Amino acid sequence: MRRSKWCLPCFPMASTAALPIETAFSLPAPLPSWPSSVSDGGFAKGSIDLGGLEVRQVTTFAKVWSTGQDGGGATFFRPEQVPAGFSALGHYAQRNDRPLFGHVLVARDVSGGGLLAPPLDYAPVWSSQDGAAHFWLPTPPDGYRAIGVAVTASPDKPPRDEVACVRADFTDACEAEATVWDKDGFSAVALRPAVRGVDARGVHAGTFVLARSDATAASASALACLKNNGAAYTSCMPDLAQEYDIGREINRVAKLLPRSTRERLRKLVESVFVGEGPTGPRMKGSWRNDEREAK
């Protein structure tokens, strides 16, 4: 019997298509730029002062190891282009099924109070079977906490200055946020502050922990998030000199939308608002007792 050309043996084949994570996410237009502050405030400065510990975001990464097929795995990165004087706090991990879009915080001590210190050593956590990836947990000095793990492509320990540990009073408790990767009983889990809210002081550092899948909660407690000890929250607010034309920016973004979408948005505004009231736009069927007409 003649074999149909469609009845070929089904052997697994490696996909040659690029994974989504191999492309960095980008907005369709650049973000608006704010004028520099004249009062040395923190808004639009590019960094945040946590009370003597200055932090910045780093979004440029070098790939250390990638695992999984067809977007089902994860990729692990070390931060690159760390600004002079700053130290990385941990490496970054992300699933392969979405464009690269994340950050880790880097920090420097602007108080001179010994807020950062190199780890005493690194403890091995897990290695891939082919030896292509090795995960390390920093051993912090007394009075300090580790913020993230390090990943290497060789069995050699990372340099002591690969990541920095943070003084304990500038750290806060963290917890597992979402599983990035799970394989053979081990999981890479992104971390977030355990206490969140308007008055919470925990700061998301963008790091992750690698641990046994049945012990991620305990392993998360071995690491910490950052803590904002800054006394003045208003230091991150714009000052009067930092004028911003929000209408101009909205119009700039609106031009990127399809014409049909812009028309729907215009009709939505007309259907919701009936006109200007003494304290702002009046919504249809509302503002009956909340707003008194100006006399």
ChimeraX commands (.cxc) that place a marker at each C-alpha (Angstrom):
marker #1 position 0.00,0.00,0.00 radius 0.5
marker #1 position 1.29,3.38,-0.93 radius 0.5
marker #1 position 1.98,5.65,2.05 radius 0.5
marker #1 position 0.30,9.02,1.90 radius 0.5
marker #1 position 2.67,11.94,1.84 radius 0.5
marker #1 position 0.90,13.24,4.96 radius 0.5
marker #1 position 1.66,10.07,6.99 radius 0.5
marker #1 position 5.18,11.00,7.95 radius 0.5
marker #1 position 6.73,9.87,11.22 radius 0.5
marker #1 position 6.04,12.39,13.99 radius 0.5
marker #1 position 9.45,13.24,15.37 radius 0.5
marker #1 position 9.80,16.25,17.72 radius 0.5
marker #1 position 11.51,19.06,15.91 radius 0.5
marker #1 position 13.16,22.09,17.40 radius 0.5
marker #1 position 11.32,25.26,16.62 radius 0.5
marker #1 position 13.26,27.80,14.62 radius 0.5
marker #1 position 10.83,30.62,15.32 radius 0.5
marker #1 position 12.08,33.38,17.57 radius 0.5
marker #1 position 10.63,33.37,21.06 radius 0.5
marker #1 position 8.64,36.42,22.15 radius 0.5
marker #1 position 11.18,37.17,24.88 radius 0.5
marker #1 position 13.88,37.67,22.25 radius 0.5
marker #1 position 12.17,40.95,21.38 radius 0.5
marker #1 position 12.15,43.79,23.88 radius 0.5
marker #1 position 8.77,45.40,24.46 radius 0.5
marker #1 position 8.50,49.00,23.29 radius 0.5
marker #1 position 5.75,51.57,23.21 radius 0.5
marker #1 position 4.54,52.91,19.84 radius 0.5
marker #1 position 5.81,56.37,20.77 radius 0.5
marker #1 position 8.41,57.68,23.22 radius 0.5
marker #1 position 7.23,58.69,26.67 radius 0.5
marker #1 position 6.90,62.42,27.38 radius 0.5
marker #1 position 9.90,64.09,28.95 radius 0.5
marker #1 position 9.48,66.20,32.07 radius 0.5
marker #1 position 11.49,69.35,32.75 radius 0.5
marker #1 position 14.22,68.99,35.35 radius 0.5
marker #1 position 13.38,70.06,38.87 radius 0.5
marker #1 position 14.85,73.32,40.15 radius 0.5
marker #1 position 14.34,72.36,43.79 radius 0.5
marker #1 position 16.42,69.16,43.63 radius 0.5
marker #1 position 13.28,67.07,44.02 radius 0.5
marker #1 position 13.00,63.44,43.10 radius 0.5
marker #1 position 10.30,63.64,40.42 radius 0.5
marker #1 position 11.52,62.77,36.90 radius 0.5
marker #1 position 15.06,62.48,38.24 radius 0.5
marker #1 position 15.45,58.89,37.13 radius 0.5
marker #1 position 16.20,57.66,40.63 radius 0.5
marker #1 position 14.50,57.49,44.03 radius 0.5
marker #1 position 16.12,58.21,47.38 radius 0.5
marker #1 position 14.89,55.70,49.96 radius 0.5
marker #1 position 16.37,57.68,52.82 radius 0.5
marker #1 position 20.05,57.41,51.98 radius 0.5
marker #1 position 19.83,54.48,49.60 radius 0.5
marker #1 position 19.39,55.70,46.02 radius 0.5
marker #1 position 17.87,53.24,43.55 radius 0.5
marker #1 position 17.48,53.22,39.78 radius 0.5
marker #1 position 15.82,50.88,37.31 radius 0.5
marker #1 position 17.93,48.86,34.89 radius 0.5
marker #1 position 16.13,47.41,31.87 radius 0.5
marker #1 position 19.13,46.27,29.82 radius 0.5
marker #1 position 20.04,42.62,30.34 radius 0.5
marker #1 position 22.49,39.97,29.16 radius 0.5
marker #1 position 21.05,36.49,28.74 radius 0.5
marker #1 position 22.67,33.85,30.94 radius 0.5
marker #1 position 20.44,30.82,30.31 radius 0.5
marker #1 position 17.21,29.98,28.50 radius 0.5
marker #1 position 15.19,26.81,28.92 radius 0.5
marker #1 position 11.97,25.36,27.51 radius 0.5
marker #1 position 10.55,25.09,24.00 radius 0.5
marker #1 position 7.95,27.07,22.08 radius 0.5
marker #1 position 7.63,29.77,24.71 radius 0.5
marker #1 position 6.91,27.36,27.54 radius 0.5
marker #1 position 10.09,28.00,29.51 radius 0.5
marker #1 position 11.92,30.98,30.94 radius 0.5
marker #1 position 15.06,33.01,30.42 radius 0.5
marker #1 position 17.41,34.25,33.12 radius 0.5
marker #1 position 19.37,37.48,32.79 radius 0.5
marker #1 position 22.02,39.51,34.56 radius 0.5
marker #1 position 21.60,43.31,34.51 radius 0.5
marker #1 position 23.86,45.28,32.18 radius 0.5
marker #1 position 24.81,48.94,31.87 radius 0.5
marker #1 position 24.61,49.46,35.63 radius 0.5
marker #1 position 25.34,53.17,36.26 radius 0.5
marker #1 position 28.71,54.02,37.77 radius 0.5
marker #1 position 28.65,53.83,41.55 radius 0.5
marker #1 position 25.57,51.59,41.64 radius 0.5
marker #1 position 25.43,47.90,42.53 radius 0.5
marker #1 position 23.12,45.18,41.26 radius 0.5
marker #1 position 20.97,43.52,43.91 radius 0.5
marker #1 position 19.98,40.39,42.00 radius 0.5
marker #1 position 19.35,38.89,38.58 radius 0.5
marker #1 position 16.13,38.85,36.54 radius 0.5
marker #1 position 13.89,36.03,35.26 radius 0.5
marker #1 position 10.96,36.10,32.85 radius 0.5
marker #1 position 8.75,33.65,30.98 radius 0.5
marker #1 position 9.53,33.12,27.30 radius 0.5
marker #1 position 5.97,33.62,26.05 radius 0.5
marker #1 position 5.97,37.43,26.21 radius 0.5
marker #1 position 8.30,40.20,25.03 radius 0.5
marker #1 position 11.10,41.16,27.39 radius 0.5
marker #1 position 9.54,43.72,29.69 radius 0.5
marker #1 position 10.89,44.11,33.17 radius 0.5
marker #1 position 13.46,45.72,35.38 radius 0.5
marker #1 position 15.61,45.23,38.42 radius 0.5
marker #1 position 16.67,47.91,40.85 radius 0.5
marker #1 position 20.30,48.84,41.35 radius 0.5
marker #1 position 21.39,50.84,44.37 radius 0.5
marker #1 position 24.10,53.06,45.79 radius 0.5
marker #1 position 24.72,54.39,49.28 radius 0.5
marker #1 position 24.47,58.18,49.29 radius 0.5
marker #1 position 24.46,58.42,53.08 radius 0.5
marker #1 position 27.92,57.02,53.75 radius 0.5
marker #1 position 26.37,54.83,56.42 radius 0.5
marker #1 position 27.36,51.42,55.10 radius 0.5
marker #1 position 23.97,50.60,53.60 radius 0.5
marker #1 position 25.47,48.17,51.06 radius 0.5
marker #1 position 27.97,45.35,51.51 radius 0.5
marker #1 position 29.24,42.52,49.30 radius 0.5
marker #1 position 28.15,38.99,50.26 radius 0.5
marker #1 position 30.54,36.88,52.30 radius 0.5
marker #1 position 30.03,33.95,49.94 radius 0.5
marker #1 position 27.56,32.30,47.56 radius 0.5
marker #1 position 25.71,29.07,48.32 radius 0.5
marker #1 position 24.80,26.85,45.34 radius 0.5
marker #1 position 21.04,26.38,44.96 radius 0.5
marker #1 position 20.55,24.40,41.75 radius 0.5
marker #1 position 22.31,23.54,38.49 radius 0.5
marker #1 position 20.90,22.36,35.18 radius 0.5
marker #1 position 21.69,18.80,34.10 radius 0.5
marker #1 position 23.81,19.98,31.19 radius 0.5
marker #1 position 25.79,22.34,33.43 radius 0.5
marker #1 position 24.74,25.39,31.43 radius 0.5
marker #1 position 23.17,27.23,34.38 radius 0.5
marker #1 position 24.07,27.55,38.04 radius 0.5
marker #1 position 22.02,29.45,40.61 radius 0.5
marker #1 position 23.61,31.02,43.69 radius 0.5
marker #1 position 22.20,32.48,46.92 radius 0.5
marker #1 position 24.32,35.29,48.40 radius 0.5
marker #1 position 25.44,34.85,52.02 radius 0.5
marker #1 position 24.99,38.30,53.59 radius 0.5
marker #1 position 27.14,39.67,56.43 radius 0.5
marker #1 position 25.55,40.01,59.86 radius 0.5
marker #1 position 23.02,42.83,59.86 radius 0.5
marker #1 position 22.44,42.65,56.09 radius 0.5
marker #1 position 19.93,40.89,53.82 radius 0.5
marker #1 position 20.23,39.47,50.32 radius 0.5
marker #1 position 17.72,40.84,47.78 radius 0.5
marker #1 position 18.11,38.40,44.88 radius 0.5
marker #1 position 19.98,35.39,43.50 radius 0.5
marker #1 position 22.71,35.28,40.86 radius 0.5
marker #1 position 22.90,33.03,37.80 radius 0.5
marker #1 position 26.09,31.92,36.06 radius 0.5
marker #1 position 26.85,29.85,32.98 radius 0.5
marker #1 position 29.78,28.09,34.68 radius 0.5
marker #1 position 30.22,26.25,37.98 radius 0.5
marker #1 position 32.50,29.02,39.24 radius 0.5
marker #1 position 31.03,31.21,41.96 radius 0.5
marker #1 position 30.09,34.75,40.93 radius 0.5
marker #1 position 32.44,37.58,41.89 radius 0.5
marker #1 position 31.72,39.04,45.31 radius 0.5
marker #1 position 30.69,42.32,43.72 radius 0.5
marker #1 position 28.20,40.63,41.35 radius 0.5
marker #1 position 25.39,41.62,43.71 radius 0.5
marker #1 position 25.26,43.68,46.89 radius 0.5
marker #1 position 23.49,42.98,50.17 radius 0.5
marker #1 position 21.46,45.69,51.90 radius 0.5
marker #1 position 21.54,46.70,55.55 radius 0.5
marker #1 position 18.62,45.05,57.32 radius 0.5
marker #1 position 16.85,48.26,58.36 radius 0.5
marker #1 position 16.51,49.16,54.66 radius 0.5
marker #1 position 14.79,45.87,53.82 radius 0.5
marker #1 position 11.25,44.59,54.20 radius 0.5
marker #1 position 9.63,41.16,54.12 radius 0.5
marker #1 position 8.84,39.74,50.70 radius 0.5
marker #1 position 6.68,36.92,49.38 radius 0.5
marker #1 position 6.24,34.83,46.25 radius 0.5
marker #1 position 4.35,36.73,43.55 radius 0.5
marker #1 position 4.15,34.50,40.47 radius 0.5
marker #1 position 5.87,31.36,39.22 radius 0.5
marker #1 position 8.16,32.15,36.32 radius 0.5
marker #1 position 9.41,28.62,35.69 radius 0.5
marker #1 position 8.84,25.18,37.18 radius 0.5
marker #1 position 10.81,22.05,36.33 radius 0.5
marker #1 position 11.59,18.78,38.11 radius 0.5
marker #1 position 10.47,20.01,41.50 radius 0.5
marker #1 position 12.24,23.39,41.35 radius 0.5
marker #1 position 10.56,26.74,40.72 radius 0.5
marker #1 position 11.74,30.23,39.89 radius 0.5
marker #1 position 9.36,32.65,41.57 radius 0.5
marker #1 position 9.20,36.43,41.24 radius 0.5
marker #1 position 9.18,38.32,44.55 radius 0.5
marker #1 position 7.13,41.25,45.80 radius 0.5
marker #1 position 6.72,43.06,49.15 radius 0.5
marker #1 position 4.59,41.08,51.59 radius 0.5
marker #1 position 2.91,44.26,52.87 radius 0.5
marker #1 position 1.50,46.49,50.15 radius 0.5
marker #1 position -0.73,49.55,50.14 radius 0.5
marker #1 position -0.70,53.33,50.39 radius 0.5
marker #1 position 1.17,53.39,53.70 radius 0.5
marker #1 position 3.39,50.37,53.04 radius 0.5
marker #1 position 7.10,51.03,52.62 radius 0.5
marker #1 position 8.16,47.87,50.82 radius 0.5
marker #1 position 9.81,48.42,47.42 radius 0.5
marker #1 position 9.64,45.87,44.59 radius 0.5
marker #1 position 13.20,45.14,43.43 radius 0.5
marker #1 position 12.36,42.98,40.39 radius 0.5
marker #1 position 14.31,39.95,41.64 radius 0.5
marker #1 position 13.35,36.28,41.99 radius 0.5
marker #1 position 14.13,33.22,44.09 radius 0.5
marker #1 position 14.83,29.66,42.95 radius 0.5
marker #1 position 13.73,26.93,45.33 radius 0.5
marker #1 position 12.02,23.58,45.64 radius 0.5
marker #1 position 8.45,23.87,44.42 radius 0.5
marker #1 position 7.12,22.73,47.79 radius 0.5
marker #1 position 9.18,25.29,49.72 radius 0.5
marker #1 position 8.90,28.55,47.79 radius 0.5
marker #1 position 7.33,30.40,50.73 radius 0.5
marker #1 position 10.18,29.47,53.06 radius 0.5
marker #1 position 12.79,30.27,50.41 radius 0.5
marker #1 position 11.20,33.65,49.72 radius 0.5
marker #1 position 11.74,34.56,53.37 radius 0.5
marker #1 position 15.48,34.00,52.86 radius 0.5
marker #1 position 15.48,37.07,50.62 radius 0.5
marker #1 position 14.13,40.55,51.22 radius 0.5
marker #1 position 12.60,43.45,49.36 radius 0.5
marker #1 position 13.78,47.01,49.84 radius 0.5
marker #1 position 12.26,49.44,52.31 radius 0.5
marker #1 position 11.63,53.15,51.78 radius 0.5
marker #1 position 12.96,54.98,54.82 radius 0.5
marker #1 position 12.60,58.38,53.20 radius 0.5
marker #1 position 10.80,60.83,55.46 radius 0.5
marker #1 position 9.25,63.01,52.75 radius 0.5
marker #1 position 7.04,61.32,50.18 radius 0.5
marker #1 position 6.58,64.72,48.52 radius 0.5
marker #1 position 10.20,64.58,47.33 radius 0.5
marker #1 position 8.99,62.43,44.44 radius 0.5
marker #1 position 6.26,64.89,43.42 radius 0.5
marker #1 position 6.73,67.53,40.70 radius 0.5
marker #1 position 7.38,71.09,41.78 radius 0.5
marker #1 position 5.78,74.21,40.35 radius 0.5
marker #1 position 8.58,74.63,37.83 radius 0.5
marker #1 position 7.88,71.23,36.28 radius 0.5
marker #1 position 4.93,72.22,34.13 radius 0.5
marker #1 position 3.29,69.51,32.10 radius 0.5
marker #1 position 0.70,69.96,29.35 radius 0.5
marker #1 position -1.41,66.85,29.79 radius 0.5
marker #1 position -3.77,67.86,26.99 radius 0.5
marker #1 position -0.92,68.01,24.52 radius 0.5
marker #1 position 0.30,64.56,25.54 radius 0.5
marker #1 position -3.21,63.06,25.30 radius 0.5
marker #1 position -3.60,64.46,21.79 radius 0.5
marker #1 position -0.20,63.08,20.82 radius 0.5
marker #1 position -1.18,59.59,21.97 radius 0.5
marker #1 position -4.67,59.86,20.47 radius 0.5
marker #1 position -3.16,60.40,17.03 radius 0.5
marker #1 position -1.77,56.87,17.22 radius 0.5
marker #1 position -5.24,55.37,17.65 radius 0.5
marker #1 position -7.41,54.33,14.70 radius 0.5
marker #1 position -9.98,56.90,13.66 radius 0.5
marker #1 position -12.85,54.60,14.67 radius 0.5
marker #1 position -11.41,54.31,18.19 radius 0.5
marker #1 position -11.03,58.08,18.53 radius 0.5
marker #1 position -14.65,58.52,17.47 radius 0.5
marker #1 position -15.87,56.00,20.05 radius 0.5
marker #1 position -13.94,57.78,22.78 radius 0.5
marker #1 position -15.43,61.12,21.76 radius 0.5
marker #1 position -18.96,59.69,21.91 radius 0.5
marker #1 position -18.21,58.09,25.27 radius 0.5
marker #1 position -17.27,61.45,26.76 radius 0.5
marker #1 position -20.40,63.06,25.33 radius 0.5
marker #1 position -22.60,60.29,26.71 radius 0.5
marker #1 position -21.15,60.53,30.22 radius 0.5
marker #1 position -20.68,64.24,30.79 radius 0.5
marker #1 position -23.42,66.82,30.42 radius 0.5
marker #1 position -21.36,69.95,30.87 radius 0.5
marker #1 position -19.20,71.92,33.24 radius 0.5
marker #1 position -20.21,72.31,36.86 radius 0.5
marker #1 position -18.77,74.59,39.56 radius 0.5
marker #1 position -16.15,71.96,40.49 radius 0.5
marker #1 position -15.61,70.22,37.17 radius 0.5
marker #1 position -17.45,68.21,34.49 radius 0.5
marker #1 position -20.95,67.14,35.50 radius 0.5
marker #1 position -21.96,63.54,34.91 radius 0.5
marker #1 position -25.41,62.74,33.62 radius 0.5
marker #1 position -27.73,61.52,36.36 radius 0.5
marker #1 position -25.30,62.51,39.09 radius 0.5
marker #1 position -24.17,65.54,41.09 radius 0.5
marker #1 position -27.69,66.12,42.41 radius 0.5
marker #1 position -26.78,66.74,46.01 radius 0.5
marker #1 position -23.02,66.75,45.86 radius 0.5
marker #1 position -22.64,70.02,44.05 radius 0.5
marker #1 position -24.33,73.30,44.87 radius 0.5
marker #1 position -24.70,75.91,42.20 radius 0.5
marker #1 position -22.50,78.93,42.72 radius 0.5
marker #1 position -24.47,81.91,43.91 radius 0.5
marker link #1:1,2 radius 0.2
marker link #1:2,3 radius 0.2
marker link #1:3,4 radius 0.2
marker link #1:4,5 radius 0.2
marker link #1:5,6 radius 0.2
marker link #1:6,7 radius 0.2
marker link #1:7,8 radius 0.2
marker link #1:8,9 radius 0.2
marker link #1:9,10 radius 0.2
marker link #1:10,11 radius 0.2
marker link #1:11,12 radius 0.2
marker link #1:12,13 radius 0.2
marker link #1:13,14 radius 0.2
marker link #1:14,15 radius 0.2
marker link #1:15,16 radius 0.2
marker link #1:16,17 radius 0.2
marker link #1:17,18 radius 0.2
marker link #1:18,19 radius 0.2
marker link #1:19,20 radius 0.2
marker link #1:20,21 radius 0.2
marker link #1:21,22 radius 0.2
marker link #1:22,23 radius 0.2
marker link #1:23,24 radius 0.2
marker link #1:24,25 radius 0.2
marker link #1:25,26 radius 0.2
marker link #1:26,27 radius 0.2
marker link #1:27,28 radius 0.2
marker link #1:28,29 radius 0.2
marker link #1:29,30 radius 0.2
marker link #1:30,31 radius 0.2
marker link #1:31,32 radius 0.2
marker link #1:32,33 radius 0.2
marker link #1:33,34 radius 0.2
marker link #1:34,35 radius 0.2
marker link #1:35,36 radius 0.2
marker link #1:36,37 radius 0.2
marker link #1:37,38 radius 0.2
marker link #1:38,39 radius 0.2
marker link #1:39,40 radius 0.2
marker link #1:40,41 radius 0.2
marker link #1:41,42 radius 0.2
marker link #1:42,43 radius 0.2
marker link #1:43,44 radius 0.2
marker link #1:44,45 radius 0.2
marker link #1:45,46 radius 0.2
marker link #1:46,47 radius 0.2
marker link #1:47,48 radius 0.2
marker link #1:48,49 radius 0.2
marker link #1:49,50 radius 0.2
marker link #1:50,51 radius 0.2
marker link #1:51,52 radius 0.2
marker link #1:52,53 radius 0.2
marker link #1:53,54 radius 0.2
marker link #1:54,55 radius 0.2
marker link #1:55,56 radius 0.2
marker link #1:56,57 radius 0.2
marker link #1:57,58 radius 0.2
marker link #1:58,59 radius 0.2
marker link #1:59,60 radius 0.2
marker link #1:60,61 radius 0.2
marker link #1:61,62 radius 0.2
marker link #1:62,63 radius 0.2
marker link #1:63,64 radius 0.2
marker link #1:64,65 radius 0.2
marker link #1:65,66 radius 0.2
marker link #1:66,67 radius 0.2
marker link #1:67,68 radius 0.2
marker link #1:68,69 radius 0.2
marker link #1:69,70 radius 0.2
marker link #1:70,71 radius 0.2
marker link #1:71,72 radius 0.2
marker link #1:72,73 radius 0.2
marker link #1:73,74 radius 0.2
marker link #1:74,75 radius 0.2
marker link #1:75,76 radius 0.2
marker link #1:76,77 radius 0.2
marker link #1:77,78 radius 0.2
marker link #1:78,79 radius 0.2
marker link #1:79,80 radius 0.2
marker link #1:80,81 radius 0.2
marker link #1:81,82 radius 0.2
marker link #1:82,83 radius 0.2
marker link #1:83,84 radius 0.2
marker link #1:84,85 radius 0.2
marker link #1:85,86 radius 0.2
marker link #1:86,87 radius 0.2
marker link #1:87,88 radius 0.2
marker link #1:88,89 radius 0.2
marker link #1:89,90 radius 0.2
marker link #1:90,91 radius 0.2
marker link #1:91,92 radius 0.2
marker link #1:92,93 radius 0.2
marker link #1:93,94 radius 0.2
marker link #1:94,95 radius 0.2
marker link #1:95,96 radius 0.2
marker link #1:96,97 radius 0.2
marker link #1:97,98 radius 0.2
marker link #1:98,99 radius 0.2
marker link #1:99,100 radius 0.2
marker link #1:100,101 radius 0.2
marker link #1:101,102 radius 0.2
marker link #1:102,103 radius 0.2
marker link #1:103,104 radius 0.2
marker link #1:104,105 radius 0.2
marker link #1:105,106 radius 0.2
marker link #1:106,107 radius 0.2
marker link #1:107,108 radius 0.2
marker link #1:108,109 radius 0.2
marker link #1:109,110 radius 0.2
marker link #1:110,111 radius 0.2
marker link #1:111,112 radius 0.2
marker link #1:112,113 radius 0.2
marker link #1:113,114 radius 0.2
marker link #1:114,115 radius 0.2
marker link #1:115,116 radius 0.2
marker link #1:116,117 radius 0.2
marker link #1:117,118 radius 0.2
marker link #1:118,119 radius 0.2
marker link #1:119,120 radius 0.2
marker link #1:120,121 radius 0.2
marker link #1:121,122 radius 0.2
marker link #1:122,123 radius 0.2
marker link #1:123,124 radius 0.2
marker link #1:124,125 radius 0.2
marker link #1:125,126 radius 0.2
marker link #1:126,127 radius 0.2
marker link #1:127,128 radius 0.2
marker link #1:128,129 radius 0.2
marker link #1:129,130 radius 0.2
marker link #1:130,131 radius 0.2
marker link #1:131,132 radius 0.2
marker link #1:132,133 radius 0.2
marker link #1:133,134 radius 0.2
marker link #1:134,135 radius 0.2
marker link #1:135,136 radius 0.2
marker link #1:136,137 radius 0.2
marker link #1:137,138 radius 0.2
marker link #1:138,139 radius 0.2
marker link #1:139,140 radius 0.2
marker link #1:140,141 radius 0.2
marker link #1:141,142 radius 0.2
marker link #1:142,143 radius 0.2
marker link #1:143,144 radius 0.2
marker link #1:144,145 radius 0.2
marker link #1:145,146 radius 0.2
marker link #1:146,147 radius 0.2
marker link #1:147,148 radius 0.2
marker link #1:148,149 radius 0.2
marker link #1:149,150 radius 0.2
marker link #1:150,151 radius 0.2
marker link #1:151,152 radius 0.2
marker link #1:152,153 radius 0.2
marker link #1:153,154 radius 0.2
marker link #1:154,155 radius 0.2
marker link #1:155,156 radius 0.2
marker link #1:156,157 radius 0.2
marker link #1:157,158 radius 0.2
marker link #1:158,159 radius 0.2
marker link #1:159,160 radius 0.2
marker link #1:160,161 radius 0.2
marker link #1:161,162 radius 0.2
marker link #1:162,163 radius 0.2
marker link #1:163,164 radius 0.2
marker link #1:164,165 radius 0.2
marker link #1:165,166 radius 0.2
marker link #1:166,167 radius 0.2
marker link #1:167,168 radius 0.2
marker link #1:168,169 radius 0.2
marker link #1:169,170 radius 0.2
marker link #1:170,171 radius 0.2
marker link #1:171,172 radius 0.2
marker link #1:172,173 radius 0.2
marker link #1:173,174 radius 0.2
marker link #1:174,175 radius 0.2
marker link #1:175,176 radius 0.2
marker link #1:176,177 radius 0.2
marker link #1:177,178 radius 0.2
marker link #1:178,179 radius 0.2
marker link #1:179,180 radius 0.2
marker link #1:180,181 radius 0.2
marker link #1:181,182 radius 0.2
marker link #1:182,183 radius 0.2
marker link #1:183,184 radius 0.2
marker link #1:184,185 radius 0.2
marker link #1:185,186 radius 0.2
marker link #1:186,187 radius 0.2
marker link #1:187,188 radius 0.2
marker link #1:188,189 radius 0.2
marker link #1:189,190 radius 0.2
marker link #1:190,191 radius 0.2
marker link #1:191,192 radius 0.2
marker link #1:192,193 radius 0.2
marker link #1:193,194 radius 0.2
marker link #1:194,195 radius 0.2
marker link #1:195,196 radius 0.2
marker link #1:196,197 radius 0.2
marker link #1:197,198 radius 0.2
marker link #1:198,199 radius 0.2
marker link #1:199,200 radius 0.2
marker link #1:200,201 radius 0.2
marker link #1:201,202 radius 0.2
marker link #1:202,203 radius 0.2
marker link #1:203,204 radius 0.2
marker link #1:204,205 radius 0.2
marker link #1:205,206 radius 0.2
marker link #1:206,207 radius 0.2
marker link #1:207,208 radius 0.2
marker link #1:208,209 radius 0.2
marker link #1:209,210 radius 0.2
marker link #1:210,211 radius 0.2
marker link #1:211,212 radius 0.2
marker link #1:212,213 radius 0.2
marker link #1:213,214 radius 0.2
marker link #1:214,215 radius 0.2
marker link #1:215,216 radius 0.2
marker link #1:216,217 radius 0.2
marker link #1:217,218 radius 0.2
marker link #1:218,219 radius 0.2
marker link #1:219,220 radius 0.2
marker link #1:220,221 radius 0.2
marker link #1:221,222 radius 0.2
marker link #1:222,223 radius 0.2
marker link #1:223,224 radius 0.2
marker link #1:224,225 radius 0.2
marker link #1:225,226 radius 0.2
marker link #1:226,227 radius 0.2
marker link #1:227,228 radius 0.2
marker link #1:228,229 radius 0.2
marker link #1:229,230 radius 0.2
marker link #1:230,231 radius 0.2
marker link #1:231,232 radius 0.2
marker link #1:232,233 radius 0.2
marker link #1:233,234 radius 0.2
marker link #1:234,235 radius 0.2
marker link #1:235,236 radius 0.2
marker link #1:236,237 radius 0.2
marker link #1:237,238 radius 0.2
marker link #1:238,239 radius 0.2
marker link #1:239,240 radius 0.2
marker link #1:240,241 radius 0.2
marker link #1:241,242 radius 0.2
marker link #1:242,243 radius 0.2
marker link #1:243,244 radius 0.2
marker link #1:244,245 radius 0.2
marker link #1:245,246 radius 0.2
marker link #1:246,247 radius 0.2
marker link #1:247,248 radius 0.2
marker link #1:248,249 radius 0.2
marker link #1:249,250 radius 0.2
marker link #1:250,251 radius 0.2
marker link #1:251,252 radius 0.2
marker link #1:252,253 radius 0.2
marker link #1:253,254 radius 0.2
marker link #1:254,255 radius 0.2
marker link #1:255,256 radius 0.2
marker link #1:256,257 radius 0.2
marker link #1:257,258 radius 0.2
marker link #1:258,259 radius 0.2
marker link #1:259,260 radius 0.2
marker link #1:260,261 radius 0.2
marker link #1:261,262 radius 0.2
marker link #1:262,263 radius 0.2
marker link #1:263,264 radius 0.2
marker link #1:264,265 radius 0.2
marker link #1:265,266 radius 0.2
marker link #1:266,267 radius 0.2
marker link #1:267,268 radius 0.2
marker link #1:268,269 radius 0.2
marker link #1:269,270 radius 0.2
marker link #1:270,271 radius 0.2
marker link #1:271,272 radius 0.2
marker link #1:272,273 radius 0.2
marker link #1:273,274 radius 0.2
marker link #1:274,275 radius 0.2
marker link #1:275,276 radius 0.2
marker link #1:276,277 radius 0.2
marker link #1:277,278 radius 0.2
marker link #1:278,279 radius 0.2
marker link #1:279,280 radius 0.2
marker link #1:280,281 radius 0.2
marker link #1:281,282 radius 0.2
marker link #1:282,283 radius 0.2
marker link #1:283,284 radius 0.2
marker link #1:284,285 radius 0.2
marker link #1:285,286 radius 0.2
marker link #1:286,287 radius 0.2
marker link #1:287,288 radius 0.2
marker link #1:288,289 radius 0.2
marker link #1:289,290 radius 0.2
marker link #1:290,291 radius 0.2
marker link #1:291,292 radius 0.2
marker link #1:292,293 radius 0.2
marker link #1:293,294 radius 0.2
marker link #1:294,295 radius 0.2
view
